[in-house]
C-alpha cells in the first residue's frame, strides 16, 4: 500500500489546494469519497481493468455511479483514468481527509470499546482528547467485545490502548519475563 499512497499524494495535495482556495473542502470530501466507494465495487473494478472499455466510457460510467460530480471532479476522474491511477482513489480520499483535518485543526479519533459508549461517555472522552491533543475531536466509535473491557483509541499515529485485554497481555508478559 505504500506505493498507492505515494501515487496518491500529489493528487490529494493538488485537490486540497484547489478546494481550500475555492472554499469547497466539504464538497471535495464528498466527491472523493464517492469516487473511492465506486471504484471499490467489484463490477467497477472489472471495468477499470478491461481493454474493451474506452477511457471515455469508463469516465461516463464511473461519473454516473458517483452521482453528480461537478466539472472539476469530472476532470480529476478523467485525469486519473488517463494516468491509470483510478486504483489510488481510496488513498487519495484518505490523504485529502488528513490534509483537511490538519487545516481545520481537527483530529479524527477511532474509538473501539468493549461495550457501546453512551453519548455522555463520548462527550467526556471527546472533551478530554480535545484538551490533550489541542484540536477539535471527531469520534468514530465501534464495539469489539474481544477487548473484554476498556477501549483502544487511534488518532493518526497515536494509539492509546486502555483495553482489559492489553492489560492482561502486559501482565502475562511481565510474569513470564
N, C-alpha and C positions, 0 to 999 in steps of 0.2 A: 504493500500500500504506500510505501514511501515514494514510489515512482509516480503514482497518481497525485499525491499531494504536491510533488514538485511540479508536475504538469499544471495543476490547478492554481497554483499560487499567482502567476501573473494575471490570469483571467479574473480571479477573485479580487485582486488588488485593483485592477482596471475598473471592474464593475462597481466596487465600493467607492472609488474616487468619483466616478460619474454620479452614482446615487447620492453621495454626500453633497456634491456640487449642486445637484438638482433638488435636494431635499426629499428624495424618494427612497429612503432606506427601507421602510416597511414594504413598499411596493416591490422592490427588488428582492427582498426576502421571500415574498410570496412567489414571485416568478421563478427564482432559483430553486426553491423547494418543490414547486410543481414540476419543473423540468427534471429534477433529480428523481422524483417519485415516478414519473412517466418512463424515464429511461431504465428504471429497475423492474418494470413489468416484463415478464418473460416474452410476451409477444413483441414488445418493442425491441428487446434485445435481439430477437431473431431478425427483425427488420434492419437494425443498425449494422449488423454484420453481413447482410445479404447483398451480393453483387447485382441482383436483379432489380434492386430498388435504387432509383436515382437520388442524388442529393436533394433535388427539389421536392421529390415525392416524400422523402424522409422528413424534410423540414415541414411540409404540409401536414403530414400525419402526426408528428410529434407536437407541432404547434397547436393543432386542433385538440389533441388529447390534453394539452396543458390548459386549455380553456381560456382563450382570450389574452394572449401575450400582446403587449404593446409593440410598436415598431422597433424600439431599442432592444427589447428582449428577443424579438424575432431575428434581429441582426446578430445577436450573440449566438442564438441557436444555429444560424447559418454558418457563422464562423467556426463553431465547434464541430459542425458536420464537415466542413471543408478541410479542417485541420485534423480530422479523425480524433477528436478529443471529447466526443459525447460521453464516453465511458467515465470521464472525470467529473460529470455533472454533480454527483453527490459530494465529492471532495471540494469542488468549487463552492457549493452551497455552504458547506461546513466552515470553510475558511472565510467566506464572506461574513457569516454569522459571528465568527470570532473577531473580525475587524469591526463589525458593527457594535458588538458588545463592548469592546475596548473604547470605541469612540463615544459611546453612551455611558461610559463608566458603570457598566453593568456586568455582573458575573452570573452565568447560568450554573446552577448547582444541581447535580443529580443526587437525590437522596433515596437510598434503598434501605428500608426499615423492615424489621421482623413483623411488625403489625402496622396497620394503616394509621397514619398520623391524623389527629383531629386538626381542625382549622386553627385552633388556639395553639397547638404544638407547632404547626407550620409557621404561624406568625412569630412565635417566640424564637424559633430556630432562625428564621429569616432576619429578625432584628439582631440576634447575636452575631450572625455571619456578616451582616452589613457593617457592624461595628468592627469586627475583626479584619475584614477584607477592605474596608473603607470604600465600598462600592454598593450600588443598588444590587439587590439579590433577587434572582428569579429562580424559584424552586421547581424542580420536576421530580415528583415523588412516585415511588413504586414500592411494592411489597415483595419480600423474599423470606418466607418462613424459615429457610435453612439457616438464617443468621441467628436464630434462637432468641435473640433479644438485641436491643440497641439499634444502631444504624451505621451505614457507610455513606460518607459524603464525598463527592468528587466535584471539584471546581477547577477545570483546566488540569494543570499538573499537580495540584494539591489534592491529596487523598487523606481523609480523616476516617479511620476505621475504629468505630466505637462499638462494634458488634460483640456480642457474647461469644460467638464462635471464634473470633480473632483473639479474644481474651483467653479462651481455653487453649487455643493453639500456642499462644505465648507462654502460658503456664506449663503446658506439656513440654515445650522446648526448654524452658528453664529447669524443669525437674530432670530431664534426661541429659542435660549437658552441664 
